[in-house]
Amino acid sequence: MLSNFEIAYLERTVRHIRFVQDNMLFLITKYSKELNLSIKDRQILMHNAMKHDASKFNNVQYRGYIAITEYYKNNATGTWTTEMQEAWINHYKAENHHPIRLKSDKKFIFDTYCQIECCCDLQAMSQEKGEQSCLDYFDNKWIADNKQYLDMQIQDTQEIINYMHKVIQLFHSSNAF
């Protein structure tokens, strides 16, 4: 029998993944030229969007993320459990759209594909909150939280931030959301 917590988790996670996929489709169909995306780039980006957050359904993350969803639904009150921590760590190590992965995976590169998927993810979270874009969150929180990880790779951190800002600005300036 499904608990209400599990139902809420499934509904929220699937809705989030659909937002990410729709956001990727939007960027590819409306802004390929501005983002200098080749047909190969578009194929890779859509493939990544179709797999977005798939790890949240694996054996390590599933139960933990049910609890994490409830935790944040209750305004981050309650106990953060070992199961939740293990799910969170596994997710950030498994998914390519989180720069924190650079901390533990020295071979990982937060490339343009990762950057665009991350922007679609951030935009999806804003959409879930009823906001038009994630620009304020990106400028005022995300950069500060993730700069230390971006600095761990060869690519220039400011170039990454500028590119992601450009992508997010496309969401922000459109009236599609």
C-alpha positions in Angstrom: 0.0 0.0 0.0 1.3 3.4 -0.9 1.6 5.9 1.9 0.6 9.5 1.4 4.3 10.4 1.7 5.2 8.1 -1.2 2.4 9.4 -3.4 3.5 13.0 -2.7 7.1 12.1 -3.6 6.1 10.3 -6.8 3.8 13.2 -7.9 6.3 15.9 -7.1 9.3 14.1 -8.6 7.6 13.1 -11.9 6.2 16.7 -12.2 9.7 18.1 -11.6 11.2 15.8 -14.3 8.5 16.8 -16.7 9.3 20.5 -16.1 13.0 19.8 -16.8 12.2 18.0 -20.0 9.8 20.8 -21.1 12.4 23.4 -20.3 15.0 21.5 -22.3 12.6 21.2 -25.2 11.9 25.0 -25.0 15.6 25.9 -25.1 16.3 23.6 -28.0 13.4 24.6 -30.1 13.5 28.3 -29.4 17.1 29.1 -28.7 19.4 26.6 -30.5 21.0 29.3 -32.6 21.6 31.7 -29.6 23.2 28.8 -27.7 25.1 27.6 -30.7 23.7 24.0 -30.4 24.4 21.5 -33.2 22.1 18.7 -34.0 24.4 16.4 -32.0 24.2 18.8 -29.0 20.4 18.8 -29.2 20.3 15.0 -29.2 22.6 14.8 -26.2 20.7 17.4 -24.3 17.3 15.8 -24.9 18.8 12.4 -24.0 20.0 13.8 -20.7 16.7 15.5 -20.0 14.9 12.1 -20.6 17.2 10.6 -17.9 17.0 13.6 -15.5 16.8 12.6 -11.8 16.3 8.9 -12.8 18.6 8.0 -9.9 15.9 9.2 -7.5 14.1 5.9 -8.2 17.1 3.6 -7.4 17.4 1.5 -4.3 19.6 3.9 -2.4 17.6 7.1 -3.1 14.0 6.1 -3.3 13.1 5.8 0.4 15.4 8.6 1.4 13.9 11.0 -1.1 10.4 10.2 0.1 11.6 11.4 3.6 13.4 14.4 2.1 10.3 15.5 0.2 8.3 15.3 3.4 11.1 17.1 5.3 11.0 20.1 3.0 7.2 20.0 2.8 7.4 20.7 6.5 9.7 23.7 6.1 12.9 21.7 6.9 11.7 20.7 10.3 12.2 17.3 11.9 15.2 15.0 11.9 17.6 14.6 8.9 18.2 10.8 9.0 21.1 8.7 7.8 18.9 7.3 5.1 18.2 10.8 3.9 21.9 11.7 3.9 22.8 8.6 2.0 20.1 9.3 -0.6 21.3 12.9 -1.0 25.0 12.0 -1.4 24.1 9.2 -3.8 22.0 11.6 -5.9 24.7 14.2 -6.2 27.3 11.6 -7.2 25.0 9.9 -9.7 23.6 13.0 -11.6 25.6 15.1 -13.9 23.7 18.4 -13.4 25.1 19.0 -9.9 28.6 20.7 -9.7 29.1 19.2 -6.2 29.9 16.0 -8.0 33.3 17.6 -8.9 34.2 17.2 -5.2 34.3 13.4 -5.3 34.7 12.6 -9.0 37.9 14.0 -10.3 37.1 12.7 -13.9 33.8 14.6 -14.0 33.6 17.7 -16.1 30.7 20.1 -15.6 30.5 20.8 -19.4 28.0 22.7 -21.4 25.5 19.8 -21.4 25.6 19.7 -17.6 25.3 23.4 -17.4 22.2 23.6 -19.6 20.6 20.7 -17.7 21.4 22.4 -14.4 19.7 25.6 -15.7 16.6 23.5 -16.7 16.6 22.0 -13.3 16.8 25.3 -11.5 14.1 26.7 -13.7 11.9 23.7 -12.9 12.3 24.3 -9.2 11.2 27.9 -9.7 8.2 26.8 -11.8 7.2 24.5 -8.9 7.2 27.5 -6.6 5.1 29.5 -9.1 8.0 31.8 -10.0 8.7 33.0 -13.6 12.4 32.3 -13.5 15.3 31.2 -11.3 17.4 34.2 -12.1 17.3 35.7 -8.6 18.1 32.3 -7.0 20.9 31.7 -9.4 22.5 35.1 -8.8 21.9 35.3 -5.1 22.3 31.7 -3.9 23.3 29.1 -6.4 26.6 30.8 -7.4 27.7 31.2 -3.8 26.8 27.6 -3.0 28.5 26.1 -6.0 31.5 28.3 -6.9 33.9 26.2 -4.7 33.0 23.1 -6.8 33.3 24.9 -10.1 36.7 26.2 -9.1 37.9 22.5 -8.9 38.0 22.0 -12.7 40.1 23.4 -15.5 37.4 25.4 -17.2 37.1 29.0 -16.1 34.5 29.4 -13.3 33.4 32.8 -14.5 32.9 31.5 -18.1 30.6 28.8 -16.7 28.6 31.3 -14.6 28.3 33.7 -17.5 27.1 30.9 -19.8 24.5 29.7 -17.3 23.4 33.2 -16.7 22.8 33.6 -20.4 20.7 30.4 -20.5 18.7 31.4 -17.5 18.2 34.9 -18.9 16.4 33.1 -21.9 13.9 31.7 -19.5 13.6 35.0 -17.6 13.0 37.1 -20.7 10.5 34.8 -22.3 6.9 35.0 -21.5 6.5 31.2 -21.9 6.5 30.5 -18.1 
